[in-house]
């Protein structure tokens, strides 16, 4: 197998293609690299102005080297080989949206550091039990969650109690799996 594209080369290609300086760009798209990116290195520190970083559809296994991204609000890392939330601590004070669907995440350890997170798209991962899911209660601002395709969701959707179980555990959610949540009190107020 050939060696993956280095982050440094991907950033250079992106700058050449867009005509933007990586250090000044607010949105940087490094998705679908060929050959795929397989690791995040210190080249990320050049993206100091970046508020939205897209790294989807690569072969990244670990989240690392985000400490230079002081303005990052949206991180898109879907369709990689990520197994954990480790490495997000350095963007915990700014990150509002994490798009991490189609990865290999089974354990939710580390998600609780993301106190500003409002949106979490993590469909098609490997979360199996409520104990792991329960770690989402550590996210005080979470209002939108996409969780379809995880074994836990599949089991409880088949049972018909998925939405009820989630809204009990995460009462602040306003959208679950792409569908707005209508609160019981609001329904009673309208009648």
C-alpha positions as CSV (number, residue, x, y, z in Angstrom):
1,X,0.0,0.0,0.0
2,X,1.2,3.5,-0.8
3,X,2.1,6.0,1.8
4,X,-0.7,8.4,2.7
5,X,-0.7,12.1,1.8
6,X,1.0,14.2,4.4
7,X,-0.9,17.0,6.1
8,X,1.8,19.4,5.0
9,X,1.3,18.4,1.3
10,X,-2.5,18.5,1.6
11,X,-2.4,22.0,3.0
12,X,0.0,23.1,0.3
13,X,-2.2,21.6,-2.4
14,X,-5.3,23.3,-0.9
15,X,-3.5,26.7,-0.8
16,X,-2.4,26.3,-4.4
17,X,-5.9,25.3,-5.6
18,X,-7.8,28.0,-3.7
19,X,-5.2,30.8,-3.8
20,X,-5.7,31.3,-0.1
21,X,-3.0,31.5,2.6
22,X,-3.5,28.6,5.0
23,X,-2.7,30.9,8.0
24,X,-5.5,33.4,7.0
25,X,-8.2,31.0,5.8
26,X,-11.3,30.5,8.0
27,X,-12.5,27.4,6.2
28,X,-10.1,24.7,5.1
29,X,-11.2,21.6,3.3
30,X,-8.8,18.7,3.3
31,X,-11.3,15.9,2.7
32,X,-11.0,13.1,0.2
33,X,-7.2,13.3,-0.2
34,X,-5.6,10.9,-2.6
35,X,-3.8,9.0,-1.3
36,X,-5.8,9.6,1.9
37,X,-4.4,11.5,4.9
38,X,-3.6,8.9,7.6
39,X,-2.4,11.2,10.4
40,X,-2.6,14.7,11.7
41,X,0.7,16.4,12.3
42,X,2.0,19.8,13.4
43,X,1.2,21.3,10.0
44,X,-2.3,21.9,11.5
45,X,-0.7,24.7,13.6
46,X,-0.5,26.8,10.4
47,X,-4.3,27.0,10.3
48,X,-4.5,29.7,13.0
49,X,-7.6,31.5,11.6
50,X,-9.5,28.4,10.8
51,X,-13.0,28.2,12.2
52,X,-14.2,25.2,10.0
53,X,-11.9,22.3,9.2
54,X,-13.0,19.4,7.0
55,X,-10.9,16.3,7.2
56,X,-13.6,13.8,6.2
57,X,-13.1,10.7,4.0
58,X,-9.5,10.0,4.8
59,X,-7.8,7.2,6.8
60,X,-7.1,9.2,10.0
61,X,-7.0,7.0,13.1
62,X,-6.3,9.6,15.9
63,X,-7.2,13.2,16.6
64,X,-3.9,15.0,17.3
65,X,-2.1,18.3,16.9
66,X,-5.2,20.6,17.2
67,X,-3.6,22.9,19.8
68,X,-2.9,25.7,17.2
69,X,-6.5,25.9,16.1
70,X,-7.6,28.5,18.7
71,X,-10.6,29.6,16.6
72,X,-12.0,26.2,15.5
73,X,-15.8,26.0,15.8
74,X,-16.6,23.2,13.4
75,X,-14.6,20.0,12.9
76,X,-15.6,17.5,10.2
77,X,-14.0,14.2,10.5
78,X,-16.6,11.7,9.2
79,X,-15.5,8.6,7.3
80,X,-12.2,8.0,8.9
81,X,-10.9,5.3,11.2
82,X,-11.2,7.3,14.5
83,X,-11.8,5.2,17.6
84,X,-12.0,7.8,20.4
85,X,-12.6,11.4,21.3
86,X,-9.0,11.7,22.7
87,X,-7.2,14.7,21.3
88,X,-10.1,17.2,21.3
89,X,-9.1,18.8,24.6
90,X,-7.1,21.6,23.0
91,X,-10.2,22.8,21.0
92,X,-12.7,22.2,23.9
93,X,-13.1,25.9,24.5
94,X,-14.2,26.8,21.0
95,X,-15.6,23.7,19.3
96,X,-19.4,24.0,18.7
97,X,-20.0,21.3,16.1
98,X,-18.3,17.9,15.7
99,X,-19.1,15.8,12.7
100,X,-17.7,12.4,13.3
101,X,-20.1,9.9,11.6
102,X,-18.9,6.7,10.0
103,X,-15.9,6.0,12.3
104,X,-15.1,3.3,14.8
105,X,-16.1,5.0,18.1
106,X,-17.4,2.6,20.7
107,X,-16.5,4.4,23.9
108,X,-17.5,8.0,24.6
109,X,-14.6,8.7,27.0
110,X,-13.3,12.3,26.6
111,X,-16.4,13.7,24.9
112,X,-17.3,15.6,28.2
113,X,-14.5,18.1,27.7
114,X,-16.4,19.7,24.9
115,X,-18.5,22.1,27.1
116,X,-19.4,24.4,24.1
117,X,-20.5,21.6,21.8
118,X,-24.0,22.3,20.4
119,X,-24.1,19.8,17.5
120,X,-22.8,16.2,17.4
121,X,-23.2,14.2,14.3
122,X,-21.9,10.7,15.1
123,X,-24.1,8.3,13.2
124,X,-22.8,4.9,12.1
125,X,-20.3,4.4,14.9
126,X,-20.1,1.5,17.3
127,X,-21.7,2.8,20.6
128,X,-23.6,-0.2,22.1
129,X,-24.8,0.8,25.6
130,X,-26.5,3.5,27.6
131,X,-23.6,3.9,30.0
132,X,-21.4,5.2,27.1
133,X,-24.3,7.2,25.7
134,X,-24.8,8.7,29.2
135,X,-21.5,10.6,28.9
136,X,-23.3,13.0,26.5
137,X,-25.0,14.4,29.6
138,X,-21.7,16.1,30.3
139,X,-22.3,18.4,27.3
140,X,-24.4,21.3,28.7
141,X,-25.0,23.0,25.4
142,X,-25.8,20.0,23.2
143,X,-29.0,20.7,21.3
144,X,-28.6,18.5,18.1
145,X,-27.6,14.9,18.0
146,X,-27.3,12.5,15.0
147,X,-26.9,8.9,16.3
148,X,-28.5,6.6,13.8
149,X,-26.6,3.5,12.8
150,X,-25.0,2.9,16.2
151,X,-25.9,-0.5,17.7
152,X,-27.6,1.2,20.6
153,X,-29.9,3.3,18.4
154,X,-30.7,0.3,16.1
155,X,-31.7,-1.9,19.0
156,X,-34.0,0.8,20.6
157,X,-35.4,2.0,17.3
158,X,-36.5,-1.6,16.6
159,X,-38.1,-1.6,20.1
160,X,-39.8,1.7,19.4
161,X,-38.5,3.6,22.4
162,X,-35.3,5.3,21.1
163,X,-36.6,8.9,21.0
164,X,-38.3,8.6,24.5
165,X,-35.1,7.1,26.0
166,X,-32.9,9.8,24.5
167,X,-35.1,12.8,25.4
168,X,-35.3,11.5,29.0
169,X,-31.5,11.4,29.2
170,X,-30.9,14.6,27.2
171,X,-33.8,16.9,27.9
172,X,-32.2,19.9,26.2
173,X,-32.0,18.4,22.8
174,X,-34.1,20.2,20.2
175,X,-33.2,17.8,17.3
176,X,-32.5,14.1,17.3
177,X,-31.5,12.2,14.2
178,X,-32.6,15.0,11.9
179,X,-36.1,15.3,13.4
180,X,-37.1,18.3,15.6
181,X,-38.1,17.3,19.2
182,X,-41.5,18.7,20.2
183,X,-41.5,19.0,24.0
184,X,-44.6,17.7,25.9
185,X,-45.3,21.0,27.6
186,X,-45.3,22.8,24.2
187,X,-47.9,20.3,22.9
188,X,-50.1,20.9,25.9
189,X,-49.8,24.7,25.6
190,X,-51.0,24.5,22.0
191,X,-54.2,22.6,22.8
